[in-house]
Amino acid sequence: MNQTNTKLRLLAAAAVGAMWLAAAPARAQVVVYCGVDENWCRGMVNEFTKQTGIRTEMTRQSAGELYARLRAEKDNPRGDIWWGGTGDPHLQAADEALTLEYQSPMLPQLRDWAQRQAQRSKYRTVGIYLGALGYGYNTEELARRKMTAPACWADLLKPEYKGEVQMADPNSSGTAWTMLATIVQLMGEEQGFDYLKKLHHNINEYTKAGAAPALAAGQGETLVGIAFQHDVIDVATRGKPVQVVSPCEGTGYEIGSMSLIKGARHLDEAKKFYDWALTPGAQKLAAEFRSYQLPSNASVAPPPQSPDLSKIKLIEYDFGKYGSSAERQRLLGRWSSEVKTLSR
């Protein structure tokens, strides 16, 4: 009898415990899809959790990969907010209604270009930083070979650079999509694709991530790496022999962006992260984690290591056209069939 009573009491206690757990509110959390350097990603989510107590889960991928992920998960979203990465895929996701309209109370504090990014997307994304495209070369290797330093896009087509140039694949990388869109705008589509076909013969590898060619150049794994200039500068500040180049013909740029994911399971927490990420305190974290883009909050000065945009010949980048999903699919299809398939 005593054993029976004991079992009954244990079963009753277990039942009460299960009921209590079921009734207890889940701890607040938010799932962040992150498109910048992983150290910066980790720094952001850790600081957000520290300041708010909201548990944060983070997945880091390239901008093109995250855009593809949102498309694949549109009927069952796993993420709540997409933070960082080039703005064109954010605009393309907005074009497909994969993200939500939201006007943060922080919006008036942002620089004009960040506010325009929000306006052109019908407030389905917002600018969080700006960075110029370019490339870097390994100074030691260039000197060893007694080569003239490249200064223009055209220089990368020279025979001496055969097998010595690296860039990312625009299908996965937002950086490389910006490169593709920049060349087409700078030269015209037909001449631009002619350039990309010639450049292909000098490419040693198309990487998945956009920052990888900058690191490869710094490590001497390639002579030239096409990347955003702040990524090249990051490698240089780590003591690697790499020099950043702003191409003489002109170059494009990114507006790194942030978007709320349609169907987010933790929307209230995602909005809190969104608002917080636009504050001066959050944007100052970039420099602490060696990210040297121009912050979108007007009260935050660019890190001293940042490229001087006043000295860079930036093109009139058409974010409306090259931020559309139809133009993305068309140009990527052409690049994949006409450029990537060529022998080298």
C-alpha positions in Angstrom: 0.0 0.0 0.0 2.8 2.4 0.9 4.5 1.7 -2.4 1.2 2.3 -4.2 0.7 5.6 -2.4 4.2 6.7 -3.2 3.8 6.0 -6.9 0.5 7.9 -6.9 2.2 10.9 -5.2 5.1 10.8 -7.7 2.7 10.7 -10.7 0.6 13.5 -9.3 3.7 15.6 -8.7 4.9 14.9 -12.3 1.5 15.9 -13.6 1.5 19.2 -11.7 5.1 19.9 -12.9 4.1 19.3 -16.5 1.1 21.6 -16.1 3.3 24.3 -14.6 5.8 24.1 -17.4 3.1 24.3 -20.0 1.6 27.3 -18.3 5.0 29.1 -17.8 5.6 31.8 -20.5 8.4 31.0 -23.0 11.5 33.2 -22.6 11.5 35.9 -25.2 13.8 35.2 -28.2 14.5 36.4 -31.7 16.1 34.6 -34.7 18.5 36.8 -36.6 19.7 36.0 -40.2 23.0 37.9 -40.4 24.8 38.9 -43.7 28.0 40.5 -42.4 31.3 39.3 -40.9 30.6 36.6 -38.3 32.5 38.5 -35.6 30.3 41.5 -36.1 27.2 39.3 -36.1 28.2 37.7 -32.8 29.0 41.0 -31.3 25.7 42.5 -32.2 23.5 39.7 -31.0 25.5 39.3 -27.8 25.2 43.0 -27.0 21.5 43.0 -27.8 20.9 40.1 -25.4 23.0 41.7 -22.8 21.0 45.0 -23.0 17.5 43.5 -23.4 17.6 40.0 -21.9 16.1 38.7 -25.1 17.7 35.4 -26.1 19.1 35.6 -29.7 19.8 32.9 -32.2 21.9 33.8 -35.1 22.7 32.3 -38.5 25.4 33.8 -40.7 25.3 33.5 -44.5 26.1 35.6 -47.6 23.4 38.0 -48.8 22.5 35.9 -51.8 22.2 32.8 -49.7 19.9 34.5 -47.2 17.7 35.9 -50.0 17.4 32.3 -51.4 16.7 31.1 -47.9 13.8 33.5 -47.4 12.4 32.3 -50.7 12.7 28.7 -49.7 11.2 29.3 -46.3 8.4 31.7 -47.3 5.6 29.3 -46.3 7.3 28.4 -43.0 9.8 31.1 -42.0 12.5 30.1 -39.5 14.0 33.6 -39.1 12.5 36.8 -37.7 14.9 39.5 -39.0 17.5 39.7 -41.7 20.3 42.1 -40.6 23.2 43.1 -42.8 24.4 42.1 -46.3 24.2 44.1 -49.5 20.9 46.0 -50.0 20.0 44.7 -53.5 18.9 41.3 -52.3 16.9 43.0 -49.5 15.2 45.1 -52.1 14.6 41.9 -54.2 13.1 40.2 -51.2 10.9 43.3 -50.6 9.9 43.1 -54.3 8.6 39.6 -53.7 6.8 40.5 -50.4 9.1 38.3 -48.4 9.6 41.0 -45.9 7.3 43.3 -43.8 6.6 47.0 -44.0 7.9 48.8 -40.9 8.8 52.4 -40.1 11.1 52.5 -37.1 10.9 55.6 -34.8 14.7 55.7 -35.5 14.2 56.5 -39.2 14.5 60.3 -38.9 17.9 59.9 -37.3 19.3 58.2 -40.4 21.4 59.5 -43.3 19.5 60.4 -46.5 20.7 57.3 -48.4 19.4 55.0 -45.7 16.0 56.7 -45.6 15.8 56.5 -49.4 16.5 52.8 -49.2 13.5 52.5 -46.9 11.3 54.6 -49.2 12.2 52.7 -52.4 11.3 49.4 -50.7 8.0 50.8 -49.4 9.5 50.5 -46.0 10.2 46.8 -46.2 13.9 47.4 -45.6 16.2 50.1 -44.4 19.9 51.1 -44.8 22.3 50.4 -42.0 25.6 51.1 -43.6 27.3 52.1 -47.0 30.3 50.6 -48.6 32.2 51.1 -51.9 33.2 48.3 -54.2 36.8 47.9 -55.3 39.6 45.4 -55.1 42.9 44.8 -53.3 46.2 43.5 -54.4 49.1 41.9 -52.5 51.9 44.5 -52.4 54.7 42.1 -51.6 53.8 39.7 -54.4 53.4 42.5 -56.9 56.8 43.9 -56.0 58.4 40.5 -56.2 57.1 40.1 -59.8 58.1 43.7 -60.6 54.6 44.4 -61.9 52.9 47.8 -62.2 50.1 48.3 -59.6 46.6 48.0 -61.1 44.5 51.2 -60.8 41.5 50.5 -63.0 39.0 47.7 -63.8 40.6 47.5 -67.3 44.0 46.6 -65.7 42.5 43.3 -64.4 42.2 42.1 -68.0 45.9 42.2 -68.7 47.6 38.9 -69.6 49.9 39.1 -66.6 46.8 38.7 -64.3 45.8 35.3 -65.8 44.9 33.1 -62.9 45.7 35.9 -60.5 42.2 37.4 -59.8 39.6 36.2 -57.4 36.0 37.2 -56.9 32.9 35.7 -55.4 30.0 34.0 -57.3 27.1 36.5 -57.8 24.6 33.7 -57.3 25.6 33.4 -53.7 27.4 36.7 -52.9 25.9 40.2 -52.5 29.3 41.6 -53.1 29.7 39.9 -56.5 26.1 40.8 -57.5 27.1 44.4 -56.8 30.2 43.8 -59.0 28.0 42.4 -61.8 25.5 45.2 -61.6 28.3 47.8 -61.4 30.1 46.6 -64.6 26.8 46.5 -66.5 25.9 50.1 -65.4 29.4 51.4 -65.9 30.0 49.9 -69.4 26.6 49.1 -70.8 25.2 45.5 -70.8 26.9 44.2 -73.9 30.3 45.8 -73.3 29.9 44.8 -69.6 29.4 41.2 -70.4 32.3 41.3 -72.8 34.4 42.6 -70.0 33.2 39.9 -67.6 34.0 37.1 -70.2 37.5 38.5 -70.6 37.9 38.8 -66.8 36.8 35.2 -66.4 40.0 34.0 -68.1 42.0 35.7 -65.4 39.8 34.4 -62.5 41.3 31.6 -60.4 38.2 31.0 -58.2 34.7 32.2 -57.7 34.2 32.0 -53.9 30.9 31.7 -52.0 31.5 34.7 -49.7 32.2 38.2 -50.9 34.9 39.0 -48.4 36.9 35.9 -49.1 38.9 37.3 -52.1 40.2 40.2 -49.9 41.5 37.8 -47.3 43.0 35.5 -50.0 44.9 38.5 -51.5 46.2 39.4 -48.1 47.4 35.9 -47.5 49.1 35.7 -50.9 46.7 33.0 -52.2 45.7 35.3 -55.1 47.3 38.5 -56.4 44.1 40.4 -56.7 40.8 40.1 -54.8 37.6 41.9 -55.8 35.7 42.9 -52.7 34.2 45.9 -50.9 36.9 48.3 -50.0 36.2 48.1 -46.2 36.9 44.3 -46.4 40.3 45.0 -48.0 41.0 47.6 -45.3 40.1 45.1 -42.6 42.7 42.6 -44.0 45.3 45.4 -44.2 44.7 46.4 -40.5 45.5 42.9 -39.6 49.0 43.4 -40.8 48.6 41.7 -44.2 50.4 43.3 -47.3 47.3 44.3 -49.2 46.5 47.7 -50.9 43.0 48.8 -51.6 42.1 50.2 -55.0 39.2 52.5 -56.1 39.0 51.7 -59.8 39.7 54.8 -62.0 36.6 54.3 -64.3 34.3 54.5 -61.2 32.7 52.0 -59.0 29.4 50.9 -57.4 28.5 50.7 -53.8 26.2 48.9 -51.5 23.7 50.0 -49.0 23.8 47.3 -46.4 20.3 46.8 -45.1 17.9 45.2 -42.6 14.5 43.7 -43.0 11.7 42.1 -41.0 10.8 38.6 -42.3 7.2 38.1 -43.3 5.7 35.5 -41.0 8.2 36.1 -38.3 7.4 34.0 -35.2 8.9 36.6 -32.8 7.8 39.8 -34.5 7.7 42.0 -31.4 11.3 41.0 -30.4 12.4 41.4 -34.0 11.1 45.0 -34.0 13.0 45.6 -30.8 16.2 44.4 -32.5 15.4 46.5 -35.6 15.0 49.7 -33.6 18.1 49.0 -31.5 20.3 48.2 -34.5 19.6 51.8 -35.8 20.8 53.4 -32.5 24.2 55.2 -32.3 25.3 52.7 -29.6 24.6 49.7 -31.8 26.1 51.2 -34.9 29.3 52.1 -33.1 29.9 48.4 -32.5 30.9 48.0 -36.2 34.3 49.5 -35.7 34.9 47.5 -32.5 34.5 44.3 -34.7 36.7 45.6 -37.5 33.9 46.6 -39.9 34.7 49.9 -41.5 31.5 50.8 -43.5 29.8 54.2 -43.2 27.1 53.9 -40.5 23.6 55.0 -41.4 22.8 56.8 -38.1 23.8 60.4 -38.9 25.2 61.0 -35.4 27.8 58.2 -35.8 31.1 59.2 -37.4 32.7 56.8 -39.8 35.6 54.8 -38.3 38.9 56.5 -39.1 39.9 53.4 -41.1 36.9 53.8 -43.5 37.4 54.6 -47.1 37.0 58.4 -47.8 34.0 58.4 -50.1 34.7 61.9 -51.2 37.8 60.6 -53.0 36.0 57.7 -54.7 34.4 58.0 -58.1 31.0 56.4 -57.3 28.6 55.7 -60.1 24.9 56.7 -60.0 23.9 53.2 -58.9 20.3 52.3 -60.0 19.0 50.6 -56.9 15.5 50.5 -58.3 16.4 48.5 -61.3 19.1 46.3 -59.8 17.1 45.8 -56.7 14.3 44.1 -58.6 14.0 40.3 -58.5 13.3 40.1 -62.2 16.5 41.9 -63.2 18.4 39.8 -60.7 17.2 36.5 -62.2 17.8 37.8 -65.8 21.3 39.0 -65.2 22.4 36.0 -63.1 21.0 33.7 -65.7 23.0 35.4 -68.4 26.2 35.4 -66.3 25.8 31.7 -65.3 25.2 30.6 -68.9 27.6 33.0 -70.8 30.4 33.7 -68.3 30.8 31.0 -65.7 30.6 28.1 -68.2 33.5 29.4 -70.2 36.8 27.5 -70.0 39.7 29.2 -68.4 
